[in-house]
Amino acid sequence: MAIKLENVGIAVRDLEAAIAFFTDLGLTVIGRDTVSGEWADTAVGLDGNDANIAMLQTPDGLGRLELFEYIHPQAIESKPVSPNEIGMHRVAFSVDDIDLALEIAAKHGCRPLRGVATYEDVYKLTYVRGPSGIIVMLAEELKKN
């Protein structure tokens, strides 16, 4: 069986703010829609499912992020996860300039959870708390091949 990763989906509180954050980091919006109806109820498993969505893509065309803001049922606020909690908790991006990426994130009120670390002289990396509490890992490769 062939398999490939299609996208990572993230429910957000404010779709426009999340789009602004990720497009400022370099992703491109490749589509927007409002989804609802029986097919959406069935696929997602929520009756009356109605959401505004945006599909974003990384510049290399390989990574996609689907952001969705629920209209109905009402979105449920939850406490932002910690890095050690079980379940999905972050999305990671390679960047060519982590300092610039952090400047962009800061314009959106997003700062590192602790700081920037160096992993075995291979990567500089950090976790930032993005829009709607999303943990976003940013990593800059130090030894370019």
N, C-alpha and C positions, 0 to 999 in steps of 0.2 A: 504494500500500500504506500503510495506517495503522500507526503504531507509537507506543508509549508506553513509558516506563521503568516496569517493574513493581516492582523492588526491587534493592538492592545486597546481595549475600550475603557474609558474612565468617565464616570458620572461626575459632573461638576455643578457647582452652585450658580456660577455665572459664566455662561458660554462665551460671551464676548471677551471677558477678562482672560479666560483660559486660552482662547485663540490668540489674543494679543501677546501673551507670555510666550507661547510656543512658536509663533511666527517671528517674534523678535529674536528668538534663539536660532532661527534659520529654517524651520519647517514651513511648508507651503500648504495652504488650504486647497485641496483638490476637489472638494464637493461639500455641499450643504443641503440639508433637507429637513422636513418635518415628517416623522414616521408615526403612523397610527393605523388602526384597523385590525381586523381579525388575524391577519398574518403576523402582525407585530405582537399581538396578545399571545399567540401560540408560540412564536419563536422565543420571546423573552420570558413568558410565563407570568405576565401581569395582565389582569383584566383592565381594559380602558387605557392601555399603554399609549402614551402620546408624548413624544419628545422631539426637541430640536437637536439635530446632530450636525457635526462637522467632521470631515475626514481630512487629516493632515498627513503630509508625507515628508520624509527626510530628503535632503538634496540628492542623495545617491539613488533615490527611488526604491530602496529596499525596505525601509521601515515606515509603518503607518500607525497613526494614532487616531482612534475614533473618540471624539468628545461628545457627550450627550448631556443635555439639560432637560430634566423631566418637567412636563407641563401637567401630566396626570399619569399615574397617581402622584401625589405630592412627594417630592424628594424627602428622604429621611436624613436629617443631619446626624452625623456620627463623629465620635472623637477621632481625630487624626491618629493613624496607626504609628507605632514605634517601630524602628528597624528590626527588632527582635520578635515581633508578633507574628504568629502563624497566619498565612494567607498572603494574597498579593498585596504588595505594599510600595513598590517603586517602579519607575520607568527609567531606563538608563540611556544616556546619549554620549557618544564620543564627540569631542569638540577639538578644534585645532588650537584654541586659545582659551584656556580655562579662566584666565583673568578677565578677558572680555566677556565671556559667558556670565561670569559672576556680576560684572557691571550691569549687564542687561537684566539679569534676574533681580538685582537690587532696585532697578527702576520700577519693578512690579512689587516691591516690598518683600522680596524673597531673599533670604540669607542662608548661609550654611548652618546646618544643625550645630556644628562645632567648629569646623575649620577645614582647611585643605591639607590633605595628607599625600605623602609620596609612598607608593607601593613598589618596593624593590627596584628603585630607579627605572621603572618601566612606565608607571602612570602617576600623574597628579590627579587626585580625585576628591570629590566631596558630595555630600547629600545636601540638597536645599529643600526647604518646605515651599512647594509651589502653590498655585491657585487651588482653592478648595481643599487645602491640606495635603495635596499630592506630594509624595517624596520623589524628587527628581535627582538622579545621580548624574553628575557631569564628570567626564574623565578625559584627560589630555594625555595622549601617548607621548612619552619622552624620547624613546628610541624608535625613530621612524625607520621602517624597512626600505 
